Amino acid sequence: MELELGFGTGTQRIAVPDKNLMAVLTPNDVKKELTGEAEVKRALETPTGSPRLREIVKPGEKIAVITSDITRPMPTWKVMPALLDELYAGGVRPEDVTLVFALGSHRAQTPEERRHLAGERAYNEIRCIDSDPNDCVHMGVTGRGTPVDIFTPVAKADRRICLGNIEYHYFAGYSGGAKAIMPGVSTRAAIQANHARMVEDTSCAGHIAGNNLRADIEEAGAIVGIDFILNVVLDEHKEIIRAVAGDVTEAHRAGCAFLDTLYMKKIDARADIVVVSQGGAPKDLNLYQTQKALDNAKHAVKKGGTVILVGSCREGCGEGVFARWLREAPDAHSMIERVKTRFELGGHKAAAIAMVLENAKVVLVSDLPDEQVRAAFLTPAASAQEALDRALREYGPDATVIVMPYGGSTLPRVAGA
């Protein structure tokens, strides 16, 4: 079978012998009913596990709406009009509403970026600010020892409403829900305490029950108090195809269940060879972003197998700390040991690559120089076809192959596992 994989603004083509091809994993077909702002309004009118927001808020209360920053695909500008209408229907005044962009450990945003994210109506009607990790209130400590230090305008608000998009997260299980609070509006020390748990076996994509890192996030959210969430699920075109609203746990889990119907792919068994792409630009702009596809592919490859990672990475490693960890590491395993004792944001993705390398070889097809690929402990290849041919020779005529053209979105899971 001939297949096409996104690669930067172009493609890479591969021919996989039919006898070797186990599966091509693409998003499932899901019936779409309402989309966009109409779907957001539906969710607000029929919340999960909660009264309507207009019945929760009271006139005179200070409302903090926490949403994602420019590094996330959450279309805040699409959900704010309906959310503001719901708040105003409860008697809330515009001057009592603050939209907080949850920076986590990311850079501050420009006024133009805040305006774009908020949308013209919200930007003109309410206060729109970035979170500041240096302006926080200590609200407690989780049972796992994570300090709950929260951006002051969020900590002191009468009501807290969390926005976000739900997608697979490679160690928190899923994005969305209480992640708007932790790490969204937390201090760097709090984020590091929580995220250091990424090396635990339970910290993986699509996994919530028993995920200690996710449980720590949600305990922090409970300590702070989250009155309502509005989360969305996006398709590959970044269109809202499902919205969930209401209780921070029940509504979030409903959104996660829908995401699974869209992007979770059941496979009969793991394969000797997994060929995976992020789907092209802008998702494969650098190695830091392309790592997401690799982390999903690890769930489809056998121990001792090979992952062929296809991504342009034309801008190099992409993140300074990530690049430094790769540069400083004497070997891949050392990064896993390092993240256990001194978690560092950015470095955590280097450790995630090392965790894949514990069980499989990773061949990178990219625009990077071969020496830079080897410095990242990966094996370079000039094309996806060359890498596949090499792997087929290595594993023999009966080698099994799984192809993931949209690796950042599709999550393999062995049936019955």
N, C-alpha and C positions, 0 to 999 in steps of 0.2 A: 504494500500500500504506500502511495506517495502522500506525504503530509507537509504542510507549510507551517512554520513557526515564526512568530514575530521576533524581529531582531532590529532594535533601534527603529528607524523609520522604514526599514525594508523587511526582508524575510530570509529565513534559511529553510531550504527544502531537504527532506530526507525520504529515502525509500526503505521501508521496513519489510522484509520478507513476511508474507502472510502467515507462514507456519510459526514464526517467532512472536508475532504480535498478539499480546494478551488483551490489551485494551487501549483505547484512546479516551482519556478522561476530559470531558468538556462539561460545562454547567448543564444541569438538568433543565428540561422544559417544565416551567411552572406556569400555571394559568394566572395571568395578570388581570385583575379587575380594575380597581381605582389605582391611579398612579399620581405622583407629584403632590401638589398642594391639596388636591381633593382627598387623597389617601391620608394626609396629615390631619385634615379636618375630621375624617371618619374616626381616626384613632382617638382624637381628643373628645369626640362625642360619645365614644364607647370605650372608656378606659378599662384596663385589666387590673382587678384586685384593688380598686380604688374608686372613690367618688370622682365626679368631674372636677377638674381643676378649679372652676369657678365656684364650686361648693367648698373648696378647701381654703382658699385665700380669703382674707378679710380686708376691708378698706383701712388704709393707714399702715398696713404691714409693709416692711421692707422686703423686696423680693430679689433674690440673686438667681439669675439664669446662667448656668455654667455650660459652655460649649467648647468645641474644638478649635484649635488654632489653624494657621495656614498650612501646616504640614499634614493635615488630615483631610479626607474627602467629604466630611460632613457638610451638606449644603444648608448651612444655617439660614441663609437668606430666603430659602424656600419655606422654612418652617416657622419663622418668626411672625409673619403676618397673622396666621391662624392662632399662634400662641398668645400674641398680644391681644387679639380679640377676646380670647378666652379669659385672660387676666382682667381685662377691662370689664367684661361681663360680671366678674366677681367684685367689682367696685375698686379695683386697684388703680391708682393714678400713675401716669407715665413717669412722673418724677420719683416714684418709689421703686422703679425697676432698674436693675443694673445687669447688663449683659457682660459676663466675664469670660474672656478667652483664656482657656486653660493651657498655659504654656508648658507645664511640667518643667523640663530642663531646657526647653528650646529658647531661641532668641526672642527678644521683644519684636513686635510687629510695627509696621509703619501705619500712620493714620489711613492711608489709602487701602492697606490690607484689611484693617478693621472695618472700614466702610464697605469694602467688597464682601467680606464675610457676613456682616450684619444685614446687608441690604439697605437700600436707601430709607425705607420707612423706619426701621428700627434705629438706624444710625441717627436719624433726625428726631426721633421721639423720645429715646431713652439714653441713659448713660452707657457707653460701651468702652470697656477697659481691658487691658491685659492683666493677668495675675502677676504677682511679684513674690518670689520665694523669700525675699528679705523682709516682707511685711506679713507676718503670720502670727496666729494665735495658737498656743499649745492647748489642745483639747483632750489629750489623754494618750494612752499607749495601748496598742492591741495586745491580745494574749500571746502573740508571737514576737512581741518586743518592738514593733514598728511604732515610732512616734507619730502621733496624729497632729501635725502642725499645719494649719490651714490658712490660706490667704484671708486677711482680716475682713474685707467686705463680704466674703462668703460665710466666714465663721460667725459674724455678728448679724447676719440677715435673719429675719423672722421666718422666711420660707426659702427653701433651696430646690430648684428645678434643674435637673441634669439632662442635657441633650447629648446626642452622639449617634454615630452610625455603628451598626453591628456587623463585624466581619471576623474571620478567624484571627486569633492572636497567638503567636507561636509559643508563648509561655503562660499567658493569662487565660487561655482557652478561647475567649471571645472578647472583642472590644465592647464598648458601650456600658450601660448600667453605672455602677459606682466608680468606674475608671475615670469619670469626669472629676471626681474628688481626689482619688489616689490612683495614679500620680498627678492628675491634672492640675490641682491647685495646692499641691504639697511642696515641702522643702526638698532640696536635693538629698539631704540626709535621710529623710523618710522614704524617698523613692529608692535610694540605694538599699536601705534595709529590706524593703519589700522585694525588689527585683533580684536581689542576690539569691532568692529561692528558685531562680530559673533553672538551676542545675538539677533540681529534684526531678525524679522520673514522672511525677504527676503533673509537672508544669509543661503542658503541651497543648497544641491547637485542638479545638473541639472538645476539650475535657474540662468539666467544671466540678463534678462530684469527686471529692477527695483531692482537688487541686489546692494545695496549701497556700500558694501564692494568691490565687483568686479569692480564697476564703479570707485572707488577710486584707485584701482590697475591700471586700464587702463588710468586714468588721470595722474598718476605718470609716466607711460610709455610714454605718449604723451609729458609730460614736458621734459623727458630725450631725447626722440627721438629714435624710433626703426625703422631701415631701412628695416628689412626683418626678417621673422621667418621661421624656419623649425621644425615642430612638427610631432610627430608620434603617432599612436594608436597601442597598443600592444594587442595580444590575451592572453589567460590564460597561454600560454607557453612562454610569453615574446617575441614572434616573431612580427616583424613589419608587420602589415597587411594593413596599410594605412599611407601615409605621406601627409602632406599639407605644402605648402611653399608659401611665398609671403607677402602680407599685413598683419600687425599684427592683425587687426580685421577680415577682410574678410576670410583669410586663417584659422584663429583660429576657427571661427564660422563654417566653412566647416568641420573642424575636429571634432568639438563638435556634429554636425549633424550626422556624421558617427558613432561616439561613441554611440549616442542614438539608432541607428539601431541595434547595437550589444548588448548593455547592459541595455537599458531602457525597463522595463517590465510593460505593461499595465495590471492592475487588475480591476475587476468589482467593488470591494469594499474592505475596510479594514477588517482584520480578528480579531477574539477574541484572537487568539494565533498565534504568528509567531516564528518559529524555524529557527535559522540562524547560519551559520558557516562561518568562513573566508576561509574554504577550506583546513585547515591543515597547517603543517609546510611549509615554515618559517613564514607564515602570522599570525599565532596565537602564536608566541613565547612568547608574554607577553600581558598584558591587554591593554597597550598603543596602540599596533598594532591592537588588536582584537576589539577595540572600533570602528574601521571603519565599520565593519559589523553591529554593533549595530546601528550606525547612519543611515545606509541605511534601516535597518529593521523598524525604527520608522515611515517610510512612508507607511508601510503596516499594522500597528497594530491600532486597535480601541482605542479611549480614554477609559482608564480603563481596557485595555487588558493586555496581558502578552507577553513579548519577552523572549524566551529561547535562550540564547547566548551560543554557543558551541565552546570552544576554550581552548587548553591546558594551555596556559599562564605559561608554566613550568619555565620560568625565572622571574616570579613575575609580578610586576607592569611595570617594564621596563624603566622608565624614572624618574629621581630624583625629578624634580619639580612636575610632575604628582603625584608621590607617596606622596610627602609632602602635596600637597593640599588635597588629600584624608585623610591623617593622621590628618591634622589640622582642618578639617571641622567639626563643631558640628552637622550638618545635610546636606543633599544633596543640598537643596535650597540655603544655604549660599554661595555655590560655584558660583552660577549664579550671586548673588549680588556682590560677590568679583570680578568677571571678568569684571563687568560693570565699576567698579571704579579703578581697578588696574589689567589690563591685564598682564598676565605672561605666556610666552611660556612654554608649558608643562602643566601648570595649566589649559590652555584653553580646553584640552581634558577631564580633570576632570569635568569642567563645562559643557561640551557637554554631558557627561553621565548624569549629574544632569538634564539637559534639557529634556532628554528622560524620566527620572523618574518623571517629572512633570505630565506626561500623562499616564504612563504605569508602570507595575511591570517588573523588569528585573531579571530573574533567570540565574545564571551562572553555566554552567557545565564545570569544569576545573580541573587542577591538584593542584590548590591552596588549602591551608587549609581553612576550613569553616570560621574560625574567620577572616581571611584576606579578604575573599569575603564579609562578613558582614561589615567589616570596610570600604569597598568601596560602602556601601549602596545597595549591591546586595544580592539576596537570593541564597544560595548554593544548588546544587543538585548533587547527585552521578553519574547520567547518564542522557542522553538526554531522554531516555524512561521514567525514573522515573519522570522527570520534566514534560514531556508531559502528562503522566497519571494523575499527580496531577492537572495540569491545566484543563484537560478535566473534571475531577470531579468538579472543581470549577465553570466552565462555563456551565456545563450541557450537555445533550445528543445532543443538536443542535449546540454546539460550532463549530466555523469555524476555520480552520487551514491553514496557508500558510507556506511553507517550502522554505528556501533560502540556498541551499548548497554552493553557492559562494557569500556570502553576501557582500564582499568587492567590488565586480564587478557589481552586479546586483542592479539596482535602481528601485523600484516599483513606479508606478504613477497611481493613480485612473483614469480610463477612463473619459474624460471630465473635469477633474480638472485643 
